[in-house]
Amino acid sequence: MGPSRWTPRTTSAVERMDAAAMLPGENGQQLTVTDYAPGDSYQLHVDSTFAIGRVATALLFLRAPEEGGELVFPRVEELFARSSVPRFDELGEAAGGLCNRSSGSLMIEPRVGRLVVFFSHDPMGRTLRPRSLHGSCPVRRGEKSIAQRFYQWHALGSANLLGDLIAQVEKARGKSWFVDWRVDGVAEEEAFLGP
């Protein structure tokens, strides 16, 4: 949803997101609103690559379910031993899954008005932060709505010079600088943590 369609209340929420992300509004992508019904979840993922250049995410809870729907950041050290990103159903409650309070995962309970900001890259934009891997636990009862705004390290409409530079350097070295972790866990681990 673009600024021309924002109500004063939406504008206020976006200004709050911009301030919390400590990034200029012109670096913010469109505001997106997502609704979750009972049983809905969002699998583990990261919000950025160097090509996309999303340095930060601001997530605002608009509606909170009666049960479930937590924003979860798993303990990534344990996940890097796997060859792919696990799905929530692979790590169910019986297996001490990610959405279980005893999993050691950082779980953020949805509360109306709660704003969560996290960063996908280090402050210089050089590396992806492995701890930005996150997902949404299944909504067990009720409904959840969130508003998200992603922030690039460059103004919208301007060139992603850092991403372009990294792509050129890696191409010259004969390497692909982005590998989807879900396809090749070892290569993405190296992209996150270095060789």
N, C-alpha and C positions, 0 to 999 in steps of 0.2 A: 504494500500500500504506500503510495507516494505522498509527499508533503501537501500537494494540492488537494488531497482528499482527507486530510487530517482534521479532526475536531480540535477545539482548544484543549480538551482533556488528553487527547492523543499527543498533541504537540508538547504538552507538559511532560508526559511520560517519556517521550523521545528525548527531550532536553535532559531529563534525569538520567537516562541511559547514556547519553553523550558525556555528561559530567562524570558519571561513575567509571566509564571506560577511559576517561582522561584523553579522549581523542576528539578532534574537531568534527562537527556534524557533517561536513562535506565528505568525510571519509566513510560515513555510514551508508550501508546499502539499504534497500527498501525494508520497511518494517513488515515482518511476516507474522501471521497469527495462525496457530495450529491448535486444533481441538482433539482431545483424546476421549474416547468412550470406554466403558468397561472392557478390559482385555487388551486395549491398545498399549503399545510400547514403542520405543524407538531403539533399534539395535546400536551397539557400540560403534563409534565413529569419531573422526576428528573433523573440525569445521574448515580446515585450510590445507592448502599445499602451497608451494612457492608460486605456482602459476596463478592460483586464485588470490593469494596475498591477503587473506583475512587474518589480521593480527589479533583481533579480540572478538568476543561474543558477549552481548548483553541479553540476558533472558529474564523476562518479567512474568511472574505467575499472575494470570488474570482471574482464574477460577481454580479452586483446589478441590480434589476429590475427597470423599470421606475416608478412603483407604487406598494406599499405593500411589503410583505415579511419581516416585522420587526421582530426582536428577541424581545419577550415580556416576562417580569417577572411581574406576577400579584401581586396585593396587597393581600398577603396570609391571612392576618387577616380576611378578608371578606370571603375567600374561606373555612376556617375551620368550618364555620357554616353549610356547605353543607355536605351531606353524601357521596359524590363522587366528583372526579375532573370533573369540567364541560368541555364540548367540546366547541370548538369555535362556532359551529352552535347553541348551546344553548344560547350563549351570543352574539348574533348578533348585528349588528350596531343599530338596532331599540331598543334593550334592553340596549344600552350603553355598548356594549360588550368590551371584553379585548383589541380588536384591534382598538378601538375607542380612539382618542387622549384625550377625556375627561374622560376616565375610571380610571385614576389615576395609571394605570400600567406603569412600566418602559418600554419604547419602544425604541429599538436601531435600528436606520435606517441603512439598508445595504449600505455600501460604499466600493468600491473596495479597498482592502488593510487594511480595518479596522479590528483590532484584539481585540476580547473580551475574557477576562479570568474571570471565576467565580469558586467559591469553593463550593463543595457539603457537606463538613464536617467542623466542627470546627477545629482549628489548631492542636488539640490533636487527631482528628479522632474519637472522642467519640459519637458525635451526627450528624445527618443529619441537614443541614441548610434549614429551610422551604423556605427561600427566594431564594433557588436555583431552585425552581419550575419554569419552563419556557416552551416556545413553539415558533413556528414560525407562524406569521400571514399569511393569504393567500396572495399569489402573485396575484396582480390584473392585472398588465400589465408588459410584459417583462419576463425575466428569471433570476433566482438567482442560484448561486453556492457557496457552502461553503466547507471549509476543516476543519475537527475537529480532535483534538487529546485529548484523555482522559489520565489522569495521575493517577496512583495508588499510595498509600502511601508506597508501597514496590516495589522493582525492579521486572520487568517482569521475570517470571520463578522462582521467590522465593515464599515462602509460605506467605499467607495472615495470619500472626500470630494473628493480632488483631481481624479479623473477626472470625477466628477459636476459639479464646479465648472467645469472646462474645457469640458465638453459644454454646459452652460448658457450660458456666455459665447459660445461659438462659434455656438450656435443663435440667440442674440440678434443676432449679427453676420451671420446668414444663411449661415453656412459649416458644412461638415462638417469636424470636426477630425481625423478618421481616414480616410485613403485608403490602400488596400492598394497598395504599391509595384508589385506584380506587375500591377496594372491600369493605373496611371497614374504612371509614373516621375517626371515633373516635379513633380506635387503632393506625392509622398512626399519628394522631395529638399527641397522647401520646408519640409515638416514637420520634417525632420532638421536642416537647415542654416539655416533662417530665410529670409525673402523676400530 
